[in-house]
Every structure is written in structure tokens, then in C-alpha cells.
């Protein structure tokens, strides 16, 4: 991955964390990694534990950011969530998988869409 793409991704994750915390979610992990991959954000919303994938796109020429989280990517995120739960000791009432779409603006704040239970 190029440095420019990493910078865009990091910016998107910062925007997503800000958006989620302003919406009342409590972030408990960012960029959690294990041998199987990475979960961008893990956050509590009440009794629900949300595993969030952040996708940052400048436009929707190649589809919406959420459309990139299908098939193998969704399966891998589910497996990563199982591993996080196993190692964290957390026992949530419910879990869900969210996608946070971030659309950077040429000027001003980015547009952020939080899709709860996206997959």
C-alpha cells in the first residue's frame, strides 16, 4: 500500500472515530490486529458491541465504500471478531458488524455515513 493510500485510510479512521464518539459510541479498540488481519474499530453502543470496518473513498466511481465489504472481506471480519472476543474476555449481549463510510471533501469536513448492521 502506498503512503498516500495509508494517509487517506488513517484520515478516514480518525473521522470515523470522531463521528462514532459524537454519536455516543464508546470506542474500545482501534486497528486491532492478529495474524488473521485487522479490525478498524471496536465500539460499544449500549449493550451492543460493534465491529466497524472503515472505508474511505473520494467518490463512488467504483461503488460505495460499503459495497467493498462483501464476500471474503465480510467472512474474514467475522472470524477476526471471534478471535477478538476469545482473547478479550468480553461477553456482549449482542454483536453487529458496521461499515463507516468516509467521503473526504476538497474543503471542510468529510461526510461520514455509519451503516449499522451492514453485513
Order of alpha helices (4+ residues) and beta strands (2+ residues): alpha-beta-beta-beta-alpha-beta-beta
